[in-house]
Amino acid sequence: MFVFNKMKIEMDELAMLGKKRTILISISILLISIHTIYFYHATRPEIETKKLAQQIIRFLLTIVLLMLVYKGKNWARILSLVLFSIATIAAVIGLVTLNTSIINKIPLMVMIFVYSMSIYHFGFSKSFKEFFQYQNSNN
């Protein structure tokens, strides 16, 4: 549990673990976004500036959403669960329907893994719940 010390709550081990995992999962999600942006433009003969602008805006919104989840905003946590669920379903559909070699499907497998881990972490993990409670008690 939390220890009260001069009106400031100290983080226990479970909350500290939740904090570390939240940071690692957030970094993983951002790396997937960067890879997706790069891979899309690397396969094109020219960079589509309109599409690149859309992808950069989406990337920045992802950063903002993850920061709000980190700060303990429940609506941001719920929104991220919905969006990561949609991304996981889309990646599974892509994995099944794409007619390409298994090597080309590896990024989809990584997406499924990372988004599934984020759904578990933000939705069910005891360490995240403890960290989330800590974040909300310090606001």
Secondary structure, 3 states (H helix, E strand, C coil): CCEEECCEEECCHHHHHHHHHHHHHHHHHHHHHHHHHHHHHHCCCCCCHHHHHHHHHHHHHHHHHHHHHHCCCHHHHHHHHHHHHHHHHHHHHHHHHCCCCHHHHHHHHHHHHHHHHHHHHHHHCHHHHHHHHHHHHCC
